[in-house]
Amino acid sequence: MIINIYKYRMALIFAAVLAVVLSIIYFLGLDRNWEKQPQIIEDSTQYGEFLSWAEVDELFPKKCEVKVLDLKTGWHFMVQRRGGTYHADVQPLTAEDTKIMKKIYNDEWSWKRRSIIVQLDNGRMIAASMNGMPHGLGNIKGNEFNGHFCIHFKDSKTHGSRKVDTAHQLMIWRSAGLLDQHLSSLTAIDTVDVFLAAVDQGEIIIAGRLLDTGSRNTLLLLDLANIDNIQSYDITSVDENTFQTNVRLIYQNSSTAYNKNLLIETIKRDTNWRIKSKSLIPMLKGYNEIPSSSVDSAVFEEDLETGSL
């Protein structure tokens, strides 16, 4: 018996469409909490004002309570500023606020920076960046947060080094909706600095935007994604296009740190500086590895300011 497929083509098409729809419903149903997942903020009206620390220091005084909104997830929680001279040292208000903050960090405290918006009690929204590691002093009882964490704003500095933290500034550019603008206006040496900060923060897509075009960039970025932590010391010019820096690397699933000396080459494409991918190969695991004898300096990144919080 021969079946005329053309005759039943509409029924077959309907069956195929129905199968696709049912598959989508099924996979969505695998995650019972899918409807509860926070939505990524894409509306430009949700970006914060790009205000300097000098301005924010006046608007956000000590003991002031504000809402912290995570840009990627949409989750938010309340904090109180307890101290900080060159940036804001804050603490979650309640145990529930601490729980939400930790959930933003996938239930693991981390020094990694995140783009956030600080909403003042008058509704004003300011672009900022936070880390997710309790450290130092803390004095809000019952919030189940052992210490405080740091919130940075445009041009704010760490308390020990008194230097602007590039990784925090990168996150603030995103919070202000100015990431593209700043990436396209970097000098050659700043391109190297921001690239290393992006790799350190696991922002591989941003790092990729700073690479010169090449067919092997994807594979290189996958390898760079295996870097869990990279600390760059002073970046110095060798010539107009080449820069030298010593870095301390820790790879994923490892506690061993390695010191490496890098010579990173840049090239100008139209008005933008880009990094030559070949010069980054020494960053990869297995190349010129010298175990580091220095202690973990994670706390020094944000450092501790003396005095009661």
N, C-alpha and C positions, 0 to 999 in steps of 0.2 A: 504493500500500500504506500503510495507516494503522497506526502503532505505538502500542500501548497503554502510555503512559508510566506509568500507575498500576500496571500489572502488574509493571513493572521498577523500581519506585521504590526498593526496597532495594538493588538493584545500583547504581543511580545515586548513592544516598547513600554507599554504600561507596566508590565511585570518587572522589567528592568529598572524603571524609575522607582517603583514601589520597593524593590530590593535595596536600592541605594538609600532611600528614606529610612527604611527600617534599620539598616546598618548604622546610620548616623544616630538614630534614637537609641539603639543598643549601646553604642560606645559612650554616648553621653550618660547613659544610665549606669555605666560601670563606676563612675565617680558620683556617689550619692550626694556629695556636697558641691557639685558643680555650680548650682545656682547661687551658692553662698560665697563663691570665690570673688575677691575684690576685683574691680575692673581697673585696667591700666588707664591712667589719665592721659588723654590725647588732646583734649580741648585746650587751646592756647590760653583761654581765659583763666585756666588753673595755674598758670605760671606765676611765680612770685616776683616782687619788685627786686631789682638788682641794686640793693643798698649797701653802702660801705659799713664796716664794723663801727666806725666812729658815729654813724647815724643810728645804727641798731642799738648800740650801747645805751643811748639815751631813750630809745623807744621801748627797750626791753630791760628794765632795771632789775636788780636783785630782788628776790621774793615775788617777782611777777610770774603769773601763770599763763601759759600759752598752749595752743594746740599744735602738735607736730603731725604733719601729713606726709606720708611716704609717697613719692611721686609714682613709683612703678606699680605699687599694689593698691593704693587708695586707702590703706589702713591708716588710722589716726589714733593718737593717744595724747594725754595731757602731761605736761612737765612744769616744773618750777625752776627758775634760775636761782641758783644758790651762791654762785661766785663766778670767778673768771675775770681776768683783766684784759687779755688780748683775744679772747673768744669767750663764749658762754659755757660755763660749767652748770649742768642741769641734772635733775633727777625726776624720774617718773613720780607722779603724785600718789598713785595707789598701786596695790598689788595687781589689779586688773590692767592698769596702764603698762606695768612691767611685763605682764603676760602678752599683751598685744605687741609691744616692742620686740620681745624675743621671738614672737611668731613671724614678724617681718624679717628677722634674721634666720629663718628656718630652724628656730628653736636651738640655735647655737650662737653664743656670744662671739663677736668678731670685731677686729679692728677695721674691717673693710668700711669704706665710706659709702653713704647712700644719699642720693638727691632727695631733699625734703623741702617742704614749705612750712614756715612758721607763721601761724595765724594768731595775731594779737587779739585781745579782748574787744577791740573796736572793729574787728573784721579785716584789718589790713593784713596782706599776705606778703611775706618776704622770702626770697630765694635763699636757701641754706643747704648745709651738708652736715651729716652726723656720722659718728662711728657707733659701733654697737658693743662696746666693751665696758662693763663696770670696772672702775678703778678709783683709787684714791679715797677721799673722804665722802661720807654721805650722812645726812642727818634727818631724813624724813622717815619716821617710824611707821612700820607696817607695810611699806611699799615693796618689800622683798627684793630690793635692789641694793647690792653690796657696793656702795660707792656712788660715783656720778659718771656721766658721760659728756662728751663735748659736742657742741654745735658751733660750726664755723659759718662765717658770712664773707662777703667780698672783702678781700685784703686783710682778714683776720690772721693771727699768727699763733703758733704754739707757744706755751708758756716758758719752756726751757730754751729752745733754740732761738726764739724771737724771730722766726722766719715764717713766711707765708707757705702753707702746705699746698703743693700743686695738686695732689689728689683731691683735696677738699674743694679747691677752686674749680676743678673740672666738673665736679658734681653740682656746684653752684651755677655754673654756666648752663647746665641742663635744666636746673630748677627755674632759671630765669628765662628759658626759651632762647638762649643766646649761644648754644653750643656751636652751631654751624658758623656763626659770625666769628667767634674766637678761634676756632680751628683754622679758619681761612686767613687769619691775620697774624699767625705765629711767625716769629723769626726762626732762623735755622736752629739755633741753640735751644730755643723754647720748644720747637718741634720735638727734639730729642727728649727734653724734660717731660713733656706731656705724654709722649709715647711710652716712656718707662713707667709713668704714673698709671696710665691706662692698663698696661700689662699687669702691674702690681695689683690693681683693683679688679682684675678679671674682665675688664671692659675691652674684649678682644675686637669687637666691631669698631669701636673708636680707634683702637690701635691700627686696625687695618686701613682706616681712612688716611692714616699718616704715612703709609708705605708707598713707595714708587710703584707704578704699575708693573706687574710681572705675573707670569703663568703659574709660578710656584708659591705665590703669596698665601693661598688657602692652606696648603700643607704646612707652611711656616707658621701661620697663625694657630693651627691645630697643635703644633709642637709648643708654641709659646703659651698656649692655654694650660700646659702642664706645670707652669710656674705658679706656685702658691703665693710666694712673697718675694719681692725684689726691692732692696734698699739701695738707692743710688747716692753716692757721695758727690763731691763737687764735679761738675761738668766743665771741662776746660777746652778751649779752642786749640786745635793743632794747626788748622788753616781755615779758610773761609767756609769750607764745606765739611770738614772732618772734626769730630769731637771725641775727647777721651774722658772716660769715667770709670771708676772702680765701683763694682756692684757686689752685693751680698745676696745670693739666691737660695731659696728653699723650694724644692719641687714638690708637687702633689704627692701625698702619701709618704712623706719622708720628714724626718726631724733634723736631718743633716743640712747645715748651711755651707755654701761654697762661695769663695771670693773669686771674682773674675775681673780682668782688665779688658775693657771694651774700647774699640775704635769704631765709632759709628759715623758712617758717611751719609751726607745729605745731598740732594740735588734740587734745583729750582725748576718747577714746572709752571709756566705762565707766572702767576703771582704767588704761588703756594710752594712752600718747602716740603719735600718728601724725603723719606729715609730709604736708602738703598738696602734692599732685603738681604743681599749677600753679606753685608757687614754685621748682620744680626746673628749669623750662624753660631758664633762662639757663645751666645746666650743659651743654646740648647743643651740638654742633658748629655753628658759624655764628652763635652769639649772643654779641654784645659781646666779641669776641675781641681781647685785647691780648697780642701776643707777649712772652714773658718773656725778660729779659736775664740772669737768674740762672743759675748753673751747676747741673749735675745734683747733687742732694743725696742720691742714693740711699745712698751710703756713710754719710752723716751719720745716716741712719735708725737704723743699728745702731752706727755710729761705731767708732773704734779705741781700744783701751786699750793704753797703752804698756807695755813690758816683754816679756820673752821668753816665748814659748809652748812 
